[in-house]
Amino acid sequence: MEQTATMEGKAAMNGPTRRHFLAGLGAMPLTASIAGATETSSPDRVAADLATYIGFGSKQSGGKGDTDCGLWLASELKAAGFAVEKPRLSVPWFEPTECKIDIGGAQASLWPQPIVAPTPPHGVRGPLVRVDSVGRASASLQGAIALVDLPYNRWSSALAKPIRHPIEAAFAKGAKAAVVITNGPTGKIIALNADGRSPMFAGPVGLLAPADAAPFLNAAITHAAATVTLTGKGGRRPAFNIIGKLDRGIGRWLIVSTPRSGWFGCAGERGGGIAAWLDLARRAPSMLPDHDIAFLCNSGHEYENLGAEEALKAVAPKPVETDFWLHLGANLAASDWHEGLFGLAPLAGVDSQRYLVVSAPLLPTARRLFAGMPGLESPYPSDKLSAGELSTIIAAGYPSVAGIFGLHRFHHVADDDARCVSPASVAATCAAFRHLLIEAAKG
């Protein structure tokens, strides 16, 4: 879903500039232990890569930011010595004209949930009826506008049962539209990943910021009339994945992957993974001399891993040919925040809600390499826990894997900007993953 300047403007970088990134790093002597990886990790280079990624703005699949970012990453792979391909895929998009809920005395903006089912130009109107996360409604939903009040969480996907079930239940009981309050840490709208092949819901669905919800929750008590308008134009458009290969004819592959697309600027969500992926790509040719190497970067992530699925079918080396796959997912090293009575206040540390998953034989190595790193110091075996694109990789049968994923406080929020990621933290995390890749390559 591509947004106009109205939506994209919300995702503009309001935080530190590249100069601020570089000034705040300090000395970080991070070194690896074998030829090709002995140079000190460069926080300055990480900061520059983060600033470049953030500067592309909205990363919605197939939009300008995603496309420009993809071309930049492809050029970096070529400069590192990889043969690069950009296989295309088809993704949904939507450009909103008017997206709002109105009860006469109050109105608020809505985020249209993809694949968008638009309303007529004049919207749809009906009594406002509150629905909880298990689908219980406060009144009849026949002809109503369902106000789905989600529990507090760091939400990510509309496939989650507490989101999908009450929306489906509301439409099954006759609702004309659903408005979903995405209650979470920031009080802002949390955009939700969606199926990228077909619409998930039977009617129009809009997402409402918790900070804007009070008048509509009050109106739902008396079932006051509300009008929901979701208008715009949309369809499908091309996007592309990137794969860079260094095929030495050895017949044994190491693969490193990361997504690049997302709903907004994705600084904390995607930026760390992109910077680490680039760092590893530049070092890999000399660091990993005994393998063929593939670096994969996918678009279509916000459409439930659509790009990753296409890459697995079309361009990725096969499981039988692959010794190890490292996936750098969301929240590689997003910044932590105080959260509570006084709102959100930034902290110097890393958000611990990041998960390291590795194949069982790699658990002792991972515990050693990531000791003292919040969240990552307690890795999980891949046969017990996975998420996102890592789950797709594991399901495809790759025998040895590692991956990171997580949801920081601004995950899928328009304000996920440069304030949400520290170059120093990304550089430290990247160094640990570099060691993990070296160890895994040894077999």
C-alpha positions as CSV (number, residue, x, y, z in Angstrom):
1,M,0.0,0.0,0.0
2,E,1.7,3.2,-1.2
3,Q,0.6,6.4,0.4
4,T,0.5,9.9,-0.9
5,A,2.6,12.7,0.6
6,T,0.0,13.0,3.3
7,M,0.7,9.5,4.6
8,E,4.4,9.5,3.7
9,G,5.0,12.8,5.5
10,K,4.2,11.2,8.8
11,A,7.2,8.9,8.2
12,A,9.7,11.6,7.5
13,M,12.9,11.5,9.6
14,N,12.4,13.8,12.6
15,G,15.3,12.5,14.6
16,P,19.1,12.7,14.3
17,T,20.9,13.5,11.1
18,R,23.9,11.6,9.8
19,R,26.2,14.1,11.5
20,H,24.5,13.4,14.9
21,F,24.8,9.7,14.2
22,L,28.6,10.0,13.6
23,A,29.2,12.3,16.5
24,G,27.6,10.0,19.1
25,L,29.5,6.8,18.4
26,G,32.8,7.0,20.3
27,A,35.5,4.3,20.0
28,M,34.3,0.7,19.6
29,P,37.1,-1.8,19.0
30,L,35.1,-4.7,17.5
31,T,37.4,-7.2,15.8
32,A,36.9,-10.7,14.3
33,S,39.5,-13.5,14.5
34,I,40.3,-14.7,11.0
35,A,41.6,-13.4,7.7
36,G,39.1,-11.1,6.0
37,A,37.4,-10.2,9.3
38,T,40.3,-8.8,11.4
39,E,39.7,-5.2,10.6
40,T,38.0,-3.1,13.3
41,S,34.2,-2.8,12.7
42,S,33.4,0.7,11.5
43,P,30.6,2.4,13.4
44,D,31.0,5.3,11.1
45,R,30.2,3.1,8.1
46,V,27.2,1.6,9.9
47,A,26.0,5.1,10.7
48,A,26.3,6.2,7.1
49,D,24.4,3.1,5.9
50,L,21.7,3.7,8.5
51,A,21.4,7.3,7.4
52,T,21.2,6.4,3.8
53,Y,18.5,3.7,4.4
54,I,16.4,6.1,6.6
55,G,16.8,8.8,4.0
56,F,14.8,6.9,1.4
57,G,11.6,7.6,3.4
58,S,8.6,5.2,3.1
59,K,9.6,1.7,2.3
60,Q,6.3,0.4,1.1
61,S,6.8,-2.4,-1.4
62,G,7.2,-1.2,-5.0
63,G,7.1,2.5,-4.0
64,K,9.8,5.0,-4.7
65,G,11.6,4.5,-1.3
66,D,11.7,0.8,-1.7
67,T,12.8,1.0,-5.3
68,D,15.6,3.5,-4.7
69,C,16.7,1.6,-1.6
70,G,16.8,-1.6,-3.7
71,L,18.9,0.0,-6.4
72,W,21.4,1.3,-3.8
73,L,21.7,-2.1,-2.2
74,A,22.2,-3.8,-5.6
75,S,25.0,-1.4,-6.4
76,E,26.7,-2.1,-3.1
77,L,26.6,-5.8,-3.7
78,K,28.1,-5.3,-7.2
79,A,30.9,-3.2,-5.7
80,A,31.6,-6.0,-3.3
81,G,32.1,-8.4,-6.2
82,F,28.8,-10.2,-6.4
83,A,26.8,-11.0,-9.5
84,V,23.5,-9.4,-8.9
85,E,20.0,-10.1,-10.1
86,K,16.7,-8.3,-9.4
87,P,13.8,-10.7,-9.8
88,R,10.5,-9.0,-10.0
89,L,7.3,-9.7,-8.0
90,S,3.8,-8.3,-7.9
91,V,2.6,-6.5,-4.8
92,P,-0.5,-4.6,-3.8
93,W,-0.6,-0.8,-3.4
94,F,-3.2,1.8,-2.4
95,E,-3.1,5.6,-2.6
96,P,-5.6,7.1,-0.2
97,T,-7.8,10.0,-1.0
98,E,-9.9,10.2,2.2
99,C,-9.6,7.8,5.1
100,K,-11.5,8.8,8.3
101,I,-14.2,8.0,10.9
102,D,-16.7,10.7,11.7
103,I,-19.4,10.8,14.4
104,G,-20.4,14.4,13.8
105,G,-18.8,15.9,16.9
106,A,-15.5,14.2,16.3
107,Q,-13.5,12.7,13.4
108,A,-10.1,11.0,13.1
109,S,-7.8,9.7,10.4
110,L,-7.8,6.0,9.6
111,W,-5.1,3.8,8.1
112,P,-6.7,1.6,5.4
113,Q,-5.9,-2.0,6.1
114,P,-4.6,-3.8,3.0
115,I,-5.6,-5.4,0.7
116,V,-7.9,-2.4,0.9
117,A,-11.7,-2.8,0.5
118,P,-12.6,0.8,-0.3
119,T,-16.0,2.4,0.7
120,P,-18.2,4.3,-1.7
121,P,-17.2,8.0,-2.0
122,H,-19.7,9.0,0.7
123,G,-18.5,6.3,3.1
124,V,-20.6,3.7,5.0
125,R,-22.8,4.7,7.9
126,G,-24.2,2.8,10.9
127,P,-24.4,2.6,14.7
128,L,-21.0,2.3,16.4
129,V,-20.7,-1.0,18.3
130,R,-17.7,-2.0,20.4
131,V,-16.2,-5.4,19.8
132,D,-13.5,-7.0,22.1
133,S,-10.6,-9.2,21.1
134,V,-12.6,-12.4,21.3
135,G,-15.3,-11.1,19.1
136,R,-17.9,-10.2,21.7
137,A,-20.1,-7.3,20.7
138,S,-21.9,-4.8,22.9
139,A,-25.0,-4.9,20.6
140,S,-26.2,-6.3,17.3
141,L,-23.7,-5.8,14.5
142,Q,-26.2,-6.0,11.7
143,G,-25.6,-2.9,9.6
144,A,-23.2,-1.5,12.3
145,I,-19.7,-0.1,12.3
146,A,-17.6,-2.5,14.5
147,L,-15.2,-0.7,16.8
148,V,-12.6,-3.4,17.5
149,D,-10.8,-2.6,20.7
150,L,-7.6,-4.6,20.7
151,P,-5.7,-5.5,23.9
152,Y,-2.4,-3.7,24.5
153,N,0.5,-5.2,22.6
154,R,3.3,-4.6,20.2
155,W,1.2,-5.6,17.1
156,S,2.6,-6.6,13.8
157,S,0.3,-8.7,11.6
158,A,-3.4,-8.8,11.0
159,L,-3.1,-12.6,10.9
160,A,-2.7,-12.6,14.7
161,K,-5.8,-14.3,16.1
162,P,-6.7,-11.4,18.5
163,I,-6.9,-9.1,15.5
164,R,-8.2,-11.4,12.7
165,H,-10.9,-13.2,14.7
166,P,-12.9,-10.2,16.0
167,I,-12.8,-8.6,12.5
168,E,-14.0,-11.7,10.8
169,A,-16.7,-12.2,13.5
170,A,-17.9,-8.7,13.0
171,F,-18.4,-9.1,9.3
172,A,-20.0,-12.5,9.8
173,K,-22.6,-10.8,12.0
174,G,-23.4,-8.2,9.4
175,A,-21.1,-5.3,10.1
176,K,-20.7,-2.8,7.3
177,A,-17.1,-1.9,8.2
178,A,-14.6,-2.4,11.0
179,V,-12.4,0.2,12.8
180,V,-9.6,-1.3,14.8
181,I,-7.9,0.5,17.7
182,T,-4.3,-0.7,17.7
183,N,-3.5,-0.2,21.4
184,G,0.3,-0.2,21.9
185,P,3.2,1.6,23.4
186,T,3.2,4.8,21.4
187,G,-0.5,5.7,21.2
188,K,-0.2,5.9,17.4
189,I,-1.6,3.7,14.6
190,I,0.3,0.4,14.3
191,A,0.2,-0.7,10.7
192,L,-0.5,-4.4,10.3
193,N,1.0,-6.9,7.8
194,A,-1.5,-8.5,5.5
195,D,-1.9,-11.3,3.0
196,G,-0.4,-10.0,-0.3
197,R,-2.4,-12.2,-2.6
198,S,-6.0,-11.7,-1.7
199,P,-8.1,-9.5,0.6
200,M,-8.3,-10.9,4.2
201,F,-11.6,-9.4,5.2
202,A,-15.1,-9.2,3.8
203,G,-15.4,-5.4,4.0
204,P,-13.6,-2.1,4.7
205,V,-11.2,-2.1,7.6
206,G,-9.5,1.0,9.0
207,L,-6.9,1.3,11.8
208,L,-7.4,4.0,14.5
209,A,-4.8,5.5,16.8
210,P,-5.4,4.8,20.5
211,A,-4.7,8.5,21.2
212,D,-7.7,9.4,19.0
213,A,-10.0,6.6,20.2
214,A,-11.7,8.1,23.3
215,P,-14.7,9.9,21.6
216,F,-15.5,6.9,19.5
217,L,-15.4,4.5,22.5
218,N,-17.7,6.9,24.3
219,A,-20.0,7.0,21.2
220,A,-20.1,3.2,21.1
221,I,-21.7,3.1,24.5
222,T,-24.8,4.7,23.1
223,H,-24.3,3.2,19.6
224,A,-24.2,6.6,18.0
225,A,-24.1,6.7,14.3
226,A,-20.7,6.8,12.6
227,T,-19.5,7.2,9.1
228,V,-16.3,5.4,7.8
229,T,-14.7,6.6,4.6
230,L,-11.9,4.7,2.9
231,T,-11.4,6.0,-0.6
232,G,-8.5,6.1,-3.0
233,K,-7.0,4.1,-5.9
234,G,-5.0,1.0,-5.8
235,G,-4.2,-2.3,-7.5
236,R,-0.9,-4.2,-8.0
237,R,2.5,-3.0,-9.1
238,P,6.0,-4.5,-9.6
239,A,8.6,-4.7,-6.9
240,F,11.9,-6.6,-6.9
241,N,14.0,-8.8,-4.7
242,I,17.8,-8.6,-4.9
243,I,20.1,-11.6,-4.9
244,G,23.9,-11.3,-5.1
245,K,25.9,-14.5,-5.7
246,L,29.6,-15.3,-5.5
247,D,29.6,-18.7,-7.2
248,R,33.0,-20.2,-6.9
249,G,31.9,-23.6,-8.1
250,I,32.4,-25.1,-4.7
251,G,28.8,-26.4,-4.5
252,R,28.3,-25.4,-0.8
253,W,26.4,-22.2,-0.1
254,L,26.2,-19.8,2.7
255,I,23.2,-17.4,2.5
256,V,22.5,-14.1,4.3
257,S,19.1,-12.5,3.9
258,T,17.2,-9.5,5.2
259,P,14.0,-7.7,4.2
260,R,14.1,-4.0,3.2
261,S,10.4,-3.1,2.8
262,G,7.9,-1.9,5.3
263,W,5.0,0.5,6.0
264,F,6.9,3.6,7.0
265,G,10.6,4.7,7.3
266,C,11.4,1.5,9.3
267,A,14.6,2.9,11.0
268,G,14.5,0.6,14.0
269,E,12.6,-2.2,12.4
270,R,14.7,-2.7,9.2
271,G,17.7,-0.3,9.5
272,G,19.8,-2.4,11.7
273,G,19.3,-5.5,9.6
274,I,20.2,-3.6,6.4
275,A,23.4,-2.1,7.9
276,A,24.5,-5.5,9.2
277,W,23.7,-7.2,5.9
278,L,25.8,-4.7,4.1
279,D,28.7,-5.1,6.5
280,L,28.7,-8.8,6.1
281,A,28.4,-8.6,2.3
282,R,31.4,-6.3,2.0
283,R,33.5,-8.7,4.2
284,A,32.2,-12.1,3.0
285,P,34.3,-12.6,-0.2
286,S,37.6,-12.6,1.8
287,M,36.1,-13.7,5.2
288,L,34.4,-16.9,3.8
289,P,36.8,-18.3,1.2
290,D,35.6,-21.9,1.3
291,H,32.0,-21.4,0.2
292,D,29.8,-20.1,-2.5
293,I,28.0,-17.1,-1.0
294,A,24.5,-15.6,-1.6
295,F,23.1,-12.3,-0.2
296,L,19.4,-12.0,-0.6
297,C,17.3,-8.8,0.2
298,N,13.5,-9.0,-0.2
299,S,10.7,-6.6,-0.9
300,G,7.1,-7.6,-0.2
301,H,7.8,-8.3,3.5
302,E,4.7,-6.5,4.8
303,Y,2.6,-8.7,2.7
304,E,3.3,-11.7,4.9
305,N,6.7,-12.4,3.5
306,L,5.6,-12.4,-0.1
307,G,9.0,-11.5,-1.4
308,A,10.8,-14.2,0.7
309,E,8.4,-16.9,-0.6
310,E,9.0,-15.8,-4.2
311,A,12.8,-15.8,-3.6
312,L,12.7,-19.3,-2.2
313,K,10.9,-20.6,-5.2
314,A,12.9,-18.8,-7.8
315,V,16.5,-17.8,-6.9
316,A,17.8,-19.0,-3.6
317,P,20.2,-21.9,-3.5
318,K,18.4,-25.2,-2.6
319,P,18.5,-26.6,0.9
320,V,20.6,-29.6,-0.2
321,E,23.3,-27.2,-1.5
322,T,23.3,-24.9,1.6
323,D,25.4,-25.3,4.7
324,F,24.0,-22.3,6.6
325,W,21.4,-19.5,6.2
326,L,21.6,-16.4,8.4
327,H,18.5,-14.2,8.4
328,L,18.6,-10.6,9.7
329,G,15.0,-9.7,10.6
330,A,13.3,-7.0,12.5
331,N,14.7,-5.2,15.5
332,L,18.3,-6.1,15.2
333,A,19.3,-3.4,17.6
334,A,16.5,-0.9,18.0
335,S,16.7,1.6,20.9
336,D,15.0,1.1,24.2
337,W,12.6,3.6,25.8
338,H,11.2,4.2,29.2
339,E,7.4,3.7,29.0
340,G,4.9,4.6,31.6
341,L,3.2,7.6,33.4
342,F,5.5,10.1,31.8
343,G,5.1,8.9,28.3
344,L,8.0,7.6,26.2
345,A,11.6,8.7,26.9
346,P,14.6,7.4,25.0
347,L,17.2,5.2,26.7
348,A,20.8,4.5,25.7
349,G,20.4,0.8,25.7
350,V,18.9,-1.7,23.2
351,D,15.3,-3.0,23.3
352,S,15.5,-6.5,24.7
353,Q,12.4,-7.7,22.8
354,R,14.6,-9.2,20.1
355,Y,14.9,-12.9,19.6
356,L,17.9,-15.0,18.4
357,V,16.9,-18.4,17.0
358,V,19.5,-20.9,15.8
359,S,19.6,-24.6,14.9
360,A,20.1,-26.7,18.0
361,P,23.8,-27.6,17.3
362,L,24.7,-23.8,17.3
363,L,23.1,-23.0,20.7
364,P,26.4,-23.2,22.6
365,T,28.2,-21.0,20.1
366,A,25.4,-18.5,20.1
367,R,25.3,-18.3,23.9
368,R,29.0,-17.6,23.9
369,L,29.1,-15.0,21.1
370,F,26.0,-13.1,22.3
371,A,26.6,-13.2,26.0
372,G,25.6,-9.9,27.7
373,M,23.6,-8.7,24.7
374,P,20.0,-7.9,25.8
375,G,17.6,-10.4,24.4
376,L,20.1,-12.2,22.2
377,E,22.0,-13.7,25.2
378,S,19.2,-16.3,25.5
379,P,18.9,-17.9,22.1
380,Y,16.1,-20.3,21.2
381,P,16.3,-23.5,19.1
382,S,14.8,-23.2,15.7
383,D,12.6,-26.3,16.1
384,K,10.9,-24.5,19.0
385,L,10.5,-20.9,18.0
386,S,10.6,-18.9,14.8
387,A,8.7,-16.0,13.2
388,G,8.4,-14.0,9.9
389,E,10.7,-14.8,7.0
390,L,12.8,-17.1,9.2
391,S,9.8,-19.4,9.6
392,T,9.5,-19.5,5.8
393,I,13.2,-20.5,5.5
394,I,12.9,-23.2,8.1
395,A,9.8,-24.6,6.5
396,A,11.6,-24.8,3.2
397,G,14.0,-27.4,4.7
398,Y,17.2,-25.5,5.2
399,P,19.2,-27.7,7.6
400,S,21.2,-25.1,9.5
401,V,19.9,-21.6,10.2
402,A,20.1,-18.6,12.5
403,G,17.9,-15.6,12.6
404,I,16.9,-12.5,14.6
405,F,13.4,-11.0,14.9
406,G,11.5,-8.7,17.3
407,L,9.1,-5.9,17.8
408,H,10.5,-2.6,19.2
409,R,8.1,0.0,20.6
410,F,7.8,1.9,17.4
411,H,7.5,-1.2,15.2
412,H,5.1,-0.4,12.3
413,V,4.6,3.1,13.6
414,A,5.1,6.2,11.4
415,D,7.5,7.6,13.9
416,D,10.0,4.8,13.5
417,D,12.7,7.2,12.6
418,A,16.4,7.8,13.4
419,R,15.7,8.2,17.1
420,C,14.8,4.5,17.2
421,V,18.2,3.1,16.3
422,S,21.7,3.5,17.6
423,P,24.6,3.0,15.1
424,A,26.8,1.9,18.0
425,S,24.4,-0.8,19.1
426,V,24.0,-1.9,15.5
427,A,27.7,-2.1,15.1
428,A,28.1,-4.2,18.2
429,T,25.3,-6.6,17.2
430,C,26.7,-6.8,13.7
431,A,30.1,-7.9,15.1
432,A,28.5,-10.8,17.0
433,F,26.7,-12.0,13.9
434,R,29.9,-11.8,11.9
435,H,31.5,-14.2,14.4
436,L,28.4,-16.5,14.3
437,L,28.7,-16.6,10.5
438,I,32.4,-17.5,10.7
439,E,31.7,-20.2,13.2
440,A,28.8,-21.7,11.2
441,A,30.9,-21.7,8.1
442,K,33.4,-24.0,9.8
443,G,30.7,-26.6,10.2
